[in-house]
Amino acid sequence: MRSNTKIRVGFKWSDLGQSESFAGWRHDKLSAAQGARILEPVEIADVAHPTPAETKELARRCEETNFALYESALCDDGSLLIAEALRKFASTFGLQIAEKHRSAGTLGVVALQPSSEAGKRGYIPYTTRPLNWHTDGYYNAASDRISAFVLHCVRPASSGGTNQILDPEIVYIRLRDENPDFVRALMHPQAMSIPADHTANGLVRPVSTGPVFYANKGTGRLQMRYTARSRSVNWRDDPLTLEAKAFLQDLLQRGDPLAMQIRLEAGQGILNNNILHNRTGFEDGDAADVSRLIYRIRFHNRITRSDPWQN
């Protein structure tokens, strides 16, 4: 099943007055998000070479709801084979700029699985512990922000390891419906600050200060920079900002009705414009070759649509 919603943003994100263009966009976004809850993943015969029909449907879903689920036969644990296929897959959607992550392996692909390696030890994505709500790269500098990523499951956990996902544009609607000034506060250039990260080897990452909501420079679409963590994050000392933060945290803890719960199985993945997500804790086998393994590639540009896909 698919929707025919066309999402058109005819207003500025910072223009918080009531308008017909916002009302129409709001209606279309909520309708598309509701419809996405009953869509089956897009079946892809060859991840490295998606067909025009597969590509069009994945791009359409990302245009409407900022994410698309897919399933394929690509679940063999051949790291080079999978890395090459995923990079080709991403390039189909204009995702050419891969993040230079310290844990990136072949072709910029990061293997997310429990690890005791020095560069990964102590970081929650490389443990079986739960991950709180966040967008990827919330700690990055403004010049290094993450706008899209791909997650691909090679092996699921024995139990657990379920993700919840939520479109940031839906969160924008919830905050704006509650109090437009909440959005204004979270668009402030000093709304959220992540302190510098130090290790035994010295400075790894400088302090990162910026807004929670901002417009993507390349497309004008809304992006979100957020973490629900309570430590190693500083919020602007402003009553409205703190009230907006509290409302957002409560919304995510209570659960938005348009959030989706997903447990990726082998060969399944998600293509997305850096949506909000979390992960439950999980149980796994002791051996590395049977533990949960997710491949991730992050990009600084958003998913794009070329002329052949336009409706």
C-alpha positions as CSV (number, residue, x, y, z in Angstrom):
1,M,0.0,0.0,0.0
2,R,1.2,3.5,-0.8
3,S,0.1,7.0,-0.3
4,N,-0.1,9.7,-3.0
5,T,0.8,12.6,-0.6
6,K,3.0,15.3,-2.1
7,I,4.8,17.3,0.6
8,R,5.3,20.9,-0.3
9,V,6.9,23.3,2.2
10,G,5.7,26.8,1.3
11,F,6.7,28.6,4.4
12,K,9.8,29.4,6.5
13,W,10.4,27.2,9.5
14,S,11.0,30.3,11.6
15,D,7.8,31.9,10.4
16,L,5.5,30.7,13.3
17,G,2.3,32.6,12.4
18,Q,-0.7,30.8,11.2
19,S,-0.9,30.5,7.4
20,E,-2.7,28.4,4.8
21,S,0.6,27.0,3.5
22,F,1.6,25.8,7.0
23,A,-1.9,24.3,7.6
24,G,-1.8,22.5,4.3
25,W,1.7,21.1,4.9
26,R,0.8,20.1,8.5
27,H,-2.2,18.1,7.2
28,D,-0.1,16.4,4.5
29,K,2.7,15.5,6.9
30,L,0.4,14.0,9.5
31,S,-1.5,12.0,6.8
32,A,1.8,10.7,5.3
33,A,3.2,9.7,8.7
34,Q,0.0,7.8,9.5
35,G,0.1,6.1,6.1
36,A,3.7,5.1,6.6
37,R,2.8,3.0,9.7
38,I,1.1,0.4,7.5
39,L,3.5,0.3,4.6
40,E,5.6,-2.8,4.1
41,P,9.3,-2.4,3.5
42,V,10.4,-1.8,-0.1
43,E,11.7,-5.1,-1.6
44,I,15.0,-4.6,-3.3
45,A,16.4,-7.4,-5.6
46,D,19.9,-6.0,-5.7
47,V,20.9,-3.3,-3.1
48,A,23.9,-2.3,-5.2
49,H,21.7,-1.7,-8.2
50,P,18.1,-0.8,-7.2
51,T,15.7,-0.6,-10.1
52,P,14.1,2.7,-11.2
53,A,10.8,1.6,-9.6
54,E,12.5,0.6,-6.3
55,T,14.5,3.8,-6.3
56,K,11.5,6.0,-7.0
57,E,9.5,4.4,-4.2
58,L,12.3,4.7,-1.6
59,A,12.9,8.4,-2.6
60,R,9.1,9.1,-2.5
61,R,8.9,7.8,1.1
62,C,11.9,9.8,2.2
63,E,10.4,12.9,0.6
64,E,7.2,12.4,2.5
65,T,8.3,11.1,5.9
66,N,12.1,11.4,5.9
67,F,12.7,7.6,6.0
68,A,12.1,4.4,4.0
69,L,12.4,0.8,5.1
70,Y,13.7,-1.8,2.8
71,E,14.4,-5.5,2.7
72,S,16.9,-7.4,0.5
73,A,18.9,-10.6,0.3
74,L,22.1,-8.7,1.3
75,C,22.8,-10.3,4.7
76,D,26.0,-12.3,4.0
77,D,28.8,-11.3,6.4
78,G,31.3,-10.3,3.8
79,S,32.3,-6.8,5.0
80,L,33.8,-5.6,1.7
81,L,30.9,-7.0,-0.3
82,I,28.3,-5.3,1.9
83,A,30.3,-2.0,2.2
84,E,30.6,-1.7,-1.6
85,A,26.9,-2.5,-2.1
86,L,25.7,0.0,0.5
87,R,27.9,2.8,-0.9
88,K,26.5,2.1,-4.4
89,F,23.0,2.1,-2.9
90,A,23.5,5.4,-1.2
91,S,25.0,7.0,-4.3
92,T,21.7,6.3,-6.1
93,F,20.1,8.9,-3.8
94,G,22.9,11.5,-4.2
95,L,24.6,10.5,-0.9
96,Q,28.2,10.9,-1.9
97,I,29.7,12.6,1.1
98,A,30.5,10.0,3.8
99,E,31.4,11.0,7.3
100,K,35.1,10.4,8.3
101,H,34.2,8.6,11.5
102,R,37.0,7.4,13.8
103,S,35.5,3.9,13.8
104,A,34.7,3.8,10.1
105,G,36.0,0.8,8.3
106,T,35.9,-0.1,4.7
107,L,34.5,2.7,2.5
108,G,33.4,4.7,5.5
109,V,31.1,2.0,6.7
110,V,30.9,1.6,10.5
111,A,30.2,-1.8,12.1
112,L,27.9,-1.4,15.0
113,Q,28.3,-4.3,17.4
114,P,29.5,-5.0,20.9
115,S,33.3,-4.2,20.9
116,S,36.1,-3.8,23.4
117,E,38.4,-2.1,20.9
118,A,40.2,1.0,22.3
119,G,38.4,3.4,20.0
120,K,35.0,2.0,20.7
121,R,35.2,1.0,24.4
122,G,32.8,2.9,26.6
123,Y,30.6,4.2,23.7
124,I,27.1,2.9,24.0
125,P,26.5,2.1,20.3
126,Y,29.2,-0.6,20.7
127,T,27.6,-2.2,23.8
128,T,24.3,-4.1,24.4
129,R,23.0,-1.2,26.5
130,P,19.9,0.8,25.4
131,L,20.4,4.0,23.4
132,N,18.2,7.0,24.3
133,W,16.4,9.3,21.8
134,H,18.8,11.2,19.5
135,T,19.7,12.2,16.0
136,D,23.1,11.2,14.7
137,G,26.0,13.6,15.0
138,Y,24.3,15.9,17.5
139,Y,27.9,16.5,18.9
140,N,29.4,17.5,15.5
141,A,30.4,21.0,14.6
142,A,28.1,23.1,12.3
143,S,30.4,22.4,9.4
144,D,30.2,18.7,10.0
145,R,26.5,18.0,10.6
146,I,24.9,14.7,9.7
147,S,21.9,15.0,7.3
148,A,21.3,11.4,6.3
149,F,22.4,7.9,7.1
150,V,21.8,4.3,6.2
151,L,21.4,1.4,8.7
152,H,21.7,-2.1,7.3
153,C,21.2,-5.3,9.4
154,V,23.5,-8.2,8.8
155,R,22.6,-10.1,12.0
156,P,19.8,-9.2,14.5
157,A,20.3,-9.7,18.2
158,S,19.2,-12.9,19.9
159,S,16.6,-10.8,21.7
160,G,16.0,-7.0,21.9
161,G,17.7,-4.4,19.8
162,T,14.5,-2.7,18.7
163,N,14.5,0.8,17.3
164,Q,11.9,3.5,17.6
165,I,12.0,6.2,14.9
166,L,10.2,9.5,14.6
167,D,10.3,12.1,11.9
168,P,11.7,15.4,13.2
169,E,9.1,17.3,11.2
170,I,6.4,15.6,13.2
171,V,8.2,16.8,16.4
172,Y,8.3,20.3,15.0
173,I,4.5,20.1,14.5
174,R,4.0,18.8,18.1
175,L,6.0,21.6,19.6
176,R,4.5,24.3,17.4
177,D,1.0,23.1,18.2
178,E,1.8,23.3,21.9
179,N,3.5,26.6,21.9
180,P,5.1,28.2,18.8
181,D,7.6,29.9,21.1
182,F,9.0,26.5,21.9
183,V,10.1,26.2,18.3
184,R,11.6,29.7,18.4
185,A,13.6,28.8,21.5
186,L,14.9,25.6,20.0
187,M,16.0,27.4,16.8
188,H,18.3,29.7,18.8
189,P,21.9,29.2,17.7
190,Q,22.9,28.5,21.3
191,A,20.0,26.2,22.3
192,M,22.0,23.1,23.0
193,S,25.7,22.6,23.7
194,I,27.7,19.4,23.8
195,P,31.0,19.7,25.9
196,A,34.3,18.8,24.4
197,D,35.1,15.0,24.5
198,H,38.4,14.0,26.0
199,T,40.1,10.7,26.2
200,A,43.4,9.5,27.6
201,N,44.9,10.6,24.3
202,G,43.7,14.2,24.7
203,L,41.0,16.2,22.9
204,V,38.9,14.1,20.5
205,R,36.1,16.5,19.7
206,P,35.7,20.3,20.5
207,V,32.6,21.7,22.2
208,S,29.6,21.8,19.8
209,T,27.0,24.5,20.2
210,G,24.0,25.1,18.0
211,P,20.2,25.0,17.4
212,V,18.0,21.9,17.8
213,F,16.0,22.8,14.7
214,Y,17.5,24.3,11.6
215,A,17.0,24.5,7.9
216,N,19.2,22.3,5.7
217,K,21.4,24.6,3.6
218,G,21.1,22.5,0.5
219,T,17.4,21.8,0.4
220,G,15.8,24.1,2.9
221,R,14.1,21.1,4.6
222,L,14.0,20.9,8.4
223,Q,16.8,19.1,10.2
224,M,17.1,18.3,13.9
225,R,20.1,18.1,16.3
226,Y,19.1,16.5,19.6
227,T,20.0,14.1,22.4
228,A,17.8,13.1,25.3
229,R,20.9,12.3,27.4
230,S,21.0,14.1,30.8
231,R,24.8,14.2,31.1
232,S,27.4,15.9,28.9
233,V,24.8,18.2,27.5
234,N,24.1,21.9,28.3
235,W,20.9,23.7,27.5
236,R,20.7,27.5,27.1
237,D,19.9,29.0,30.5
238,D,16.6,30.5,29.4
239,P,13.2,29.7,30.9
240,L,11.5,29.1,27.5
241,T,14.3,26.9,26.3
242,L,14.2,24.8,29.4
243,E,10.4,24.5,29.2
244,A,10.6,23.5,25.5
245,K,13.3,20.9,26.4
246,A,11.1,19.5,29.1
247,F,8.1,19.3,26.8
248,L,10.1,17.5,24.1
249,Q,11.6,15.0,26.6
250,D,8.1,14.2,28.0
251,L,6.7,13.8,24.5
252,L,9.4,11.2,23.6
253,Q,9.1,9.4,27.0
254,R,5.3,9.2,26.7
255,G,5.6,8.1,23.1
256,D,4.2,9.9,20.1
257,P,1.4,8.0,18.3
258,L,3.2,8.5,15.0
259,A,6.5,7.0,16.2
260,M,7.3,3.6,14.7
261,Q,8.9,0.6,16.4
262,I,11.2,-1.5,14.2
263,R,13.4,-4.5,14.8
264,L,15.6,-4.9,11.7
265,E,16.1,-8.5,10.5
266,A,18.9,-9.8,8.4
267,G,18.9,-8.0,5.0
268,Q,16.6,-5.2,6.2
269,G,17.6,-1.5,6.4
270,I,16.5,2.0,6.7
271,L,17.4,4.9,4.5
272,N,16.6,8.3,6.1
273,N,17.3,12.0,6.6
274,N,18.7,11.7,10.1
275,I,15.5,11.0,11.9
276,L,15.1,10.7,15.7
277,H,15.7,7.2,16.9
278,N,16.5,5.1,19.9
279,R,17.4,1.5,20.6
280,T,16.4,-1.0,23.3
281,G,19.1,-3.0,25.0
282,F,19.7,-6.5,23.7
283,E,21.1,-9.9,24.5
284,D,23.6,-11.6,22.3
285,G,25.8,-14.6,21.8
286,D,29.4,-14.4,23.2
287,A,31.1,-14.9,19.8
288,A,31.7,-12.0,17.5
289,D,30.4,-13.9,14.5
290,V,27.0,-14.4,16.1
291,S,26.5,-11.0,17.8
292,R,24.2,-8.3,16.5
293,L,25.8,-6.5,13.6
294,I,24.4,-3.4,12.0
295,Y,26.3,-1.4,9.3
296,R,25.9,2.3,9.3
297,I,27.0,5.0,6.8
298,R,26.4,8.7,7.6
299,F,26.3,11.6,5.2
300,H,26.5,15.4,5.3
301,N,24.0,15.9,2.5
302,R,20.3,14.8,2.4
303,I,18.6,12.2,0.1
304,T,17.9,13.9,-3.2
305,R,15.5,13.2,-6.1
306,S,16.7,13.5,-9.7
307,D,14.5,14.6,-12.6
308,P,13.3,11.0,-13.6
309,W,11.7,10.7,-10.2
310,Q,9.7,13.9,-10.2
311,N,5.9,13.4,-10.3
